[in-house]
Amino acid sequence: MTRSGRWFKKHAARTDRDALRAAIPMCPRRRIGAVALVAVATLLLLPASHAQVSPAVREYRLHMFEPAVSVLANRTFELMFDTARVDAGERVWRLPHDPQALDFSYELERERLAAEGFAARTFTDALIILKHGRIVHESYLNRATPETHLNSYSMGKSINSILTGIAIADGSLPSVDAPIMDYMPELQGTAYDGLTLKNLLQMRTGVAWDDNFFVPGPGRDAHVGAFVDNEIRYVSAAEEILERAGPPGQAFNYNSVEAALVGEIVSRATGVSLSEYLSERVWKPAGMESYAFYVLDGPPGVGKEFTAGAFNAVARDYARLGQMMLNEGQANGHRILPAQWVDESTTPGPGTARPGFGYAYLWWTIEDTDAYTMLGGEGQFVYVDLPSETVIVKLSHVPVGSPEGTRATAETFAFLAAASAWDPGQSAEVSK
């Protein structure tokens, strides 16, 4: 039996789990509009919590990354999954509005592009730009509104970094040097035995892992078992990771399981759920205007917050998170996060993570700039540029792995740099 097979045998909840795993199809490239509509209709009739994922809902989840569905999927997670709510408080942090025309342009592949068409060209659902704490642009596309809760995808990893800093500040965690085994003894004998929280935060554990869940392998097994079928906890995948590809603390290797382990450690250290901790320590005191929520992995009563990529909030609240980071951890008149942690957690680790990018404590950094960003797989950004005091939120449905998606991503980074340099009200070609 393969390692992934042993893992399913150990962790799957249903007696027919092995047959079910064998039946998991790879996502064929076909239109599934009818399936999507049936799934949504089915979900509207389901109770908030149910023991078994229906075939229609399962089919929807398997295909939610396909272009024909993603624009809908990214805003219907409350219908598609069991969730844990993150409550907001009564005092909202008001962000002043000073609307300005996007009267600048930038260059991409020797083509001059007008910023005013950026959102439509790059599969955007919501776009917010703040300058010096003021909203100078806010737009919504594809029937999204200020009240639409949009999925973070991997931007949610950066929220785990924020919560880690708070847990260290309040004494729940001693430091980033805390041994993983102090909080997750079930990982004894795995590749994580002997590693630290810092290794996880930087994704420099040296562990052998392929995070691509679109191809067969442990990464897909973890995604389908926890996220699609709700049969296992996502962090359980770590129990079957036994090999290291190199020494810890050196080479970067993107690993969503490690981000989820950070969230699990924070929850165990604080003794409360991540949704409750985020609500009480960030969402309420920071003055968020709407509730947020996490998707739950695993079976009802067993599953917990899926923190590697299934957090949902409204666009303005994502903007408030970015502004809080720009304000060195302050929001709504409260100190939410130590300024020292903001600096430490956005300082890249050793080496280059990807060409042009570094990786800090679950934050991406842009080389040769003082900017850093949350980043989600379908073009989700909370981008912070320190010198210009700019925060940009972009929530999208970029088609994964397509030429159109690749170009949209390249244009987004050109836009982010140009928008940071932009002086609202003064038309300029700000990016050569």
Number of C-alpha atoms within 10 A of each C-alpha: 7 7 13 18 15 12 21 21 16 12 16 21 15 11 9 10 17 14 9 11 16 9 9 13 10 13 14 10 9 9 13 17 12 8 16 22 15 15 21 19 14 16 19 12 9 13 9 13 12 12 10 13 17 15 12 17 22 19 19 24 22 20 22 19 21 21 17 17 20 19 24 19 24 23 19 18 21 19 20 23 22 24 25 20 19 24 19 21 18 12 13 16 17 12 15 11 13 13 15 14 13 20 17 23 23 22 17 16 8 8 8 13 17 15 17 13 11 18 21 12 14 23 23 24 26 25 22 20 25 27 21 13 20 17 21 19 18 19 16 18 14 12 10 19 14 14 12 19 23 27 30 30 23 24 28 24 29 26 22 26 24 24 22 27 25 22 21 18 15 10 11 16 21 13 16 17 12 15 18 23 17 12 18 16 10 13 19 13 13 16 20 26 16 14 19 20 25 20 24 26 26 28 28 25 28 22 24 15 20 15 18 15 15 14 13 11 15 21 21 18 23 25 24 21 24 24 23 22 24 26 26 26 23 29 24 21 23 21 16 17 20 16 13 15 13 13 11 19 18 16 19 22 20 19 21 23 23 26 28 23 25 24 25 21 21 26 23 15 18 16 11 12 17 25 22 16 19 23 22 16 15 26 26 22 22 27 21 29 22 22 18 24 23 27 23 25 28 26 22 15 9 12 19 24 27 27 32 26 22 24 29 28 22 24 28 22 22 25 27 26 24 26 27 24 23 23 18 17 22 19 22 18 10 13 16 22 24 17 17 11 21 20 12 14 22 23 18 22 23 15 12 15 21 14 8 10 16 22 29 22 29 29 23 23 25 18 16 8 12 14 22 25 24 24 23 20 18 25 24 26 28 26 27 28 23 16 12 16 17 25 33 25 27 26 28 26 25 26 22 16 10 11 10 14 18 15 15 21 17 13 19 20 14 18 24 23 17 21 27 23 19 22 16 18 13 12 13 15 17 17 17 11
